[in-house]
């Protein structure tokens, strides 16, 4: 029975409170598994280190960050021998860890308890460093934590690359904040939109909408593809929602070539959104703008036909500089 059916039968349905720190309801955190965990300092105060470097970004740990890295993280395996910390990235205001639970834990122990114990040790270190006579009312870290569960091949390598690249991304964001800030209620194609990236791509007059209809022949698709690539090559902008497989192929090739792109999204941007991977690099280089006419929704849904029509109409208006 889905949500609508339950309401129709008079059953009280609790609203879902969306939270990036919610646990996966279907996953048993007593079981063995591999996780990427993120713990954020309360208030995002940079207590753990300082970002330094000119050509190469480095995070130099503070005294507290050093104690956490060299003492508190090692205690995880000491207190929980079946749990290994494979990789750590300490940033000024948060920590990433890749953690492996090698065996199923007893029912009175689970990943949440492991992290709670780690947080307690970090709180004590923070307390001692600041010569506090009594523990602070708030802990060092925000309540809860974010976890990602290793599910498929290649994911672990992506996590490791993400941790390795974290200082560089922070360095770029601090030096180019306008490229990574979500702007709200920006007028685009006669709609109030959320945007992230180089919004000045909208001002470039040479733009083309990448829309592939099902009735197009292979000859028509190939002719259009050549026109689109020529536009990108001469410094123009390709605008698309990248809905159909053919549209995705064109936009993938454009991204690989480093062309200017405006990408329309069926979902908005979550709080604290930041581009990831190649999208981050494209934003940093000023060749990507992401736009959504809708607010962010954590519930993943298939794009509807009406949404496709709206986004394609927006792509055409943007390309026509309207």
N, C-alpha and C positions, 0 to 999 in steps of 0.2 A: 504494500500500500504506500503510495507516494504522499507528499505533503498535502496536495490538493484534495486527494481522496480522504485523508484523515480529517481535514477541516470540514469536508462535506458531511462526514459522519458525526460531527459534533465533538471530535476529540481535540483537546487542547494541545496545541503544538507550540513548543518553546522556540522562540527566535534564536537563531544561531548567532552567537557573539564572535565575530571574526577576530582572530588574533594570530599573528605570525608565530606565536609561541605555543599554540595548541599542539598537543600530541596527536599522532595518527591513531584514530579510534580502533583501527583494525590490527594494529601491530602490538605484539607482546614484548614489552621492554625487559622482561626477565630473560628472554631468549638471546642466544648468541647472535651477533650481527656487527656491522661496521657502520659508523655514524660520523657525520661532520657536525660539530657542535659550535654554536656561537653564543658567547656570554658578553653582555654589554654593561659597561660601568654605569651606575645610576646617574642619570642626568647627562650622560655622555661626556663627563669631565675627563680630560686626558691625563689620568693618573698613572698610566702604565708605561708611558714612554714619550719620546719626542721624535717627530719626523725630521730627518736631516738629509743632506746631500744636495748636490747641484745637478750632476749628470746622472747619478744613480741614487735612487731614493732608498734610505735606510731608516729603520726605526731603532733608536737607541733606547733600551729599556731604562726606566727609572729604577730607583732602589726597590720599590714595590714590585715593579714588573720583573726585575731580576730575581727576586725572592720567589715569585710565583713560578717563573720559568725553571729555576734551578732547584727549588725545594718542594713547593706545593704540588706541582704537576707530577713529580716523581712519587709523591705519597699515594697517588691514585692506585698505582700498581702494588705499592706496599700494603695498602689496606684491602685492595681487591686484586689478588694475584691473577685472576682470570681476565683482568682488564688491562690492555696495553694502550698507551698513547703513542700513536704512530707518527704524528706530525703536529707541530704547534706554530701558530703565527700570532705574535703579540703586537697589537696595534695600540696607538695612544689611548683609545677609549673602548676597546673590545678585544676579545680573544677568540680565535678559531682553533679548534682541535679536531684531528681525525682520530677517533677512538675505536678500538676493536675489542668486543666482548667475545672471548674465545670459547667459552662454554656457557650453557644455560646456568643462570644464577638461581639460588633458592628463592622461594616465593616471597620471603620477607625482605629480599633485596632486588633491586632493579636499577636501571640506568639513572632514574631520577634521584635515587638515594646516593649513588656514586657522585653525581654532580652537586647534590646538597652538601655532602661531606667536603668536597673540594672547595665549594664556596665558603664554608665555615672556616677552613684553614686560611683562605685568602682574607677573610674578614679579620681573623686574629692577627695576621701579618700587618694589615692596614692599621689595626688598633695599636700594635706595638710600635710601629714606625712613627706614629703621630703622638706617642706617649699619652694615650687616652687613659684616664683612670677608670672609665667604664665603657662598655661597648656602645657604639653609636646606635641611634634608634633605627637607622636604615643600614642595610648591608652595603658592601662595596658594589655589588652587581644589582642590576634590575631584577625583580622577581622573574622566575622562569628562565627559559633559554630556548633557542631555536635549534632544532635538529633536522638533519637530512639523513635518510636511510639509504644505504648502498643497495641498489636494486638491479643494476644492469652493467654489462661489460663496458669498460671505458670511463665509467663514472668516477672511479677512484683516481685515475690519472687527471681527470678534469678538476677534481677537488684539489689535488696537490698543486696543479698549475695555478689554480685560483689563489691558494695560500701564498705561493711564491710571488705572485704578481700583485698582491695586496698593497705593499708600500708604493709601488710605481703608480697604481691607480689613484691612491690617495694624493700623491704628489701632483698628478695631472689635474685632479678635481679641485685641489686648493688653488692651483694656478689658472684654472679655467672654470670658475664656478658657474658662469652663465650657461655653459654647455651641458651641465648635469643637474640643473635645477628644474623641477616640474613647475611650469607656469600654468595657472588656471584661468579659465574664462577668457582665453584669447580668441578673438574673432578670426575664424578661418572658414572660408567657403560658406559664409552666412550662418555659421554655427558657433556656439561657445564651446571651446575645446581645451583639453589639456595637452600641453606640448613639452617635449624634452629634446634638446639638441640644438643645432644651429638654425634658429628661426629665420635667419636672413636668407636661407635658401628659398623662402617664399618670394623674395624680392627679385630673384633671377628670372628674367623674362622668358628664357629658353627652357621650357618645361614640356614634358610629354607624359600623358597618362598611359600606364601599362595595364591594359584591360584586354583579356583574351576571352572571346565568346565561343561557346561550344560549336557554333555553326561555321566557324572559320576553317578554311581548308589548310592543309599543311603548307601550301604555297603562300597563302596569306599570312600565316604565322611566321614563316621564315622571312617574308618581306618586312613585316612589322618588327621582328626581332632585329633585323639589320638597321632599321630606322632608329630603334631605341638605343642600340649600341653606338650608333653614330652620334646621337644626341649626348650620351654620356661621355664619349670620347672628346667632343668639342667643348665640354665643360657645362653642358646643360644638366637638368635635373629630371630624374625619372620618378614619377609619382604613382604609387600603387598600394592597394590593400593586400596584394600577394595572396589571393584566395585560391585560385585554380592552380593545378600543378604546373601549367605552362607559365603562368604569372610568377610562380615561385622560382622556376628555372631562370627566367629573365632577371629577376631581382637578385638571385644568388650569383649569377654571372656578373651583374653590375657591382655587387658588393665585392666580389673577388677582384675585380678590376680597379676598385677604389673610386668608382664614379659617385656623383652626388645623388642622394636618394632621399625622398620623402616617403615614409612608410605610415600608412593608415592602419590603426588597430581597432579591433572590435571591443577591446577592454581598455579601461583607463590605467592609471599608474598607482600602485599602492604607496602608502606612506613610507618614506625613506627609500623610495625607488632609486636604483642606480643601474645604468646599462651594464651588461656583462659581456665578457669575451670580445668578439669582433665588433659588437655594437658599441662597446666602450671605446675601442680604438677608433671606430668611425666617428663617434661623437667628438673625441679628442682632436681628430683631424678636421673637424668641421664639415664633414661630408654626409652627415645623417641628421634627419629631423623625424621624430616620431610624433604622431598626432592621434588623439582619440576624442570623438565627440561625446563619449560616455564616461561615467564615473567607474572606478575600479570595483570589480566584484570578485571576491575570492573563490566563489563557486564556479568551477570550470564548466562552460556550456559550449555546445556547438554553435557556430555562427549561424544565424537565421538568414533566410532569403531576404527579408526586409533590411537586415543590417548590411548584407552584401550590396543591395541596391543603393543604400545611403552612402556607403563608403565609395563605391564606384562613381556615384554622382559627384561626391566631394573631390575625388581624384580628377575628374574632368574639369570641374570649376577651378581647382588649383592650377591645373595645367593651362587653362585659358586665362589665368591671372585675374579671376573674378573674386 
